[in-house]
Amino acid sequence: MHGLVNRAIQRFLCDTHGGECWTHVARVAGVDPGGFEAMLTYEDELTETVLEAAVARLDLPREMILEDLGTYLVSHPDLEALRRLLRFGGETFVDFLFSLDDLPERARLAVPDLELPELELAEDTEGGVAIRCRGGWPGVEYVLQGMLRALADDYGALAVLDVIERGPGQATVSVSLLDTAFHKGRSFSLVADR
Amino acid sequence: MTGAARQGGAIMLHGAVLGRLLPMHLCLDAEGRVRQAGPTLERIAGTDLAGRPFAEVVSLRRPAAATDIAGLLALAERPLKLTLAVAPALPLKGLVAGLPDGGALIDISMGISLIEAVSRFDLTLGDFSPTDLAVELLYLHEAKSVVSAELSRLAERLNGARVSAEKEAATDTLTGLANRRRLDATLARLLGQGRAFALMQIDLDYFKLVNDTHGHDVGDAVLRRVAHLLRAQCRTQDLVARVGGDEFVMILVDIVEPFRIARIAERLIRQIEEPILVGMRECRISASIGVSVFSRQDSPDAKRLMREADSALYQSKGAGRARVTVFTRPEGTADNTDAA
């Protein structure tokens, strides 16, 4: 698993559940005391072990931890860079949703060896969107759900999200848009403040 | 030009559509006045541009300046460099095409000024045509900055780890002095530079007795005290290393005169002979010293220098300890033969 993903989990556990939570998880899972390096790649099993240790330590369902991780990635102030890169996807939440199938390619433009699940969009009759998520690690659809929930808020849209289908190696996240301009949302300018 | 346009079949476009396709265009009439301007260009200019002579809005820089419509049309279909009156320092790119009515269409692009222009005029995604790659370029620029910042942090951490690993690998953990490895590296460096120096072998006398009488902890404290004394005699360019249980080596750079070396060594012995208090115990030791000297004309041979210092040390010990011997080569011995 790419170091960026592992490091994201590490920072999430540290920032959301405290440094001692991460220290415990790292010790149980056998992670180097220095933590993960964002630009190195690690064995997939190590990520699994870290997640299992986090589930045991926090006594929360894995799905919930992963969804919180997704929300954290978009909304934590220290990860503003990631939020900004995502917001390049479109001017409105709907535009953004329709740019999601480019997301793996966009990610590869930035970090060539970062593998994200393939995302495929389908509109349903009620104006909602179903996002089919293929490949990637088990439960990644919950991270996506958390990220989309936070992004809807970021754009000022009101949306209901759900993981509706789960099968081996694939899952579907449904997005029902209730209001595309529910509130003002957070600002985004094309060039970051210097 | 107008004939060619007619032959190809003129294409009619609504002004607003043109504005969406080319958000940074200027459409000029046959007099060179702005008929309409693209919405992004008006946003940058901060005002309605209709009716203005084009030369008040843009300045053509390359390949030639143009102030009237004839001059402008002469540049048609060639790559242009130009600036806007509102931002004369921001180089932009452009292309001019003649229109059937004798007017002209100028399309303008940010070119390499994109990031500065977007930041300066606070442009948004909606200011660019969806087919324009400008936004992808901004995304890429930002992604690249994030990734390279992460990479330089990684490089810094790795470099820090390398420096501390090297330091550990070259340090004697008990005394914090250099170890044999660093001594060898320093010797090789000085010999390579052809820099004169004295190599001083220091062997503690009666140290074994301290160890046997008071135990290793006291012995270790005595060694640390000696290390402190030796270090105090060093200038930044010098080096002290612990090379054995109670054996030390000092390199004194640029000092070659035997009387100066002897004076330094004798002072060291006197200091080492001062009683050392460890807890309630008083320890008394001394030191024997042997010195060899490397001067510029000698052949750079580290092994021989160590051998010479050893042999001088042996003489000091043999002569009753607590003294200094500076190795002197027998008269008439060529420096590149083994003297010792």
Boltz contact constraints between the chains, C-beta under 6 A:
constraints:
  - contact:
      token1: [A, 37]
      token2: [B, 154]
      max_distance: 6.0
  - contact:
      token1: [A, 38]
      token2: [B, 150]
      max_distance: 6.0
  - contact:
      token1: [A, 39]
      token2: [B, 150]
      max_distance: 6.0
  - contact:
      token1: [A, 39]
      token2: [B, 151]
      max_distance: 6.0
  - contact:
      token1: [A, 39]
      token2: [B, 154]
      max_distance: 6.0
  - contact:
      token1: [A, 81]
      token2: [B, 146]
      max_distance: 6.0
  - contact:
      token1: [A, 85]
      token2: [B, 143]
      max_distance: 6.0
  - contact:
      token1: [A, 88]
      token2: [B, 139]
      max_distance: 6.0
  - contact:
      token1: [A, 91]
      token2: [B, 125]
      max_distance: 6.0
  - contact:
      token1: [A, 91]
      token2: [B, 126]
      max_distance: 6.0
  - contact:
      token1: [A, 109]
      token2: [B, 140]
      max_distance: 6.0
  - contact:
      token1: [A, 110]
      token2: [B, 143]
      max_distance: 6.0
  - contact:
      token1: [A, 110]
      token2: [B, 147]
      max_distance: 6.0
  - contact:
      token1: [A, 111]
      token2: [B, 147]
      max_distance: 6.0
  - contact:
      token1: [A, 190]
      token2: [B, 118]
      max_distance: 6.0
  - contact:
      token1: [A, 190]
      token2: [B, 138]
      max_distance: 6.0
  - contact:
      token1: [A, 191]
      token2: [B, 115]
      max_distance: 6.0
  - contact:
      token1: [A, 191]
      token2: [B, 118]
      max_distance: 6.0
  - contact:
      token1: [A, 191]
      token2: [B, 119]
      max_distance: 6.0
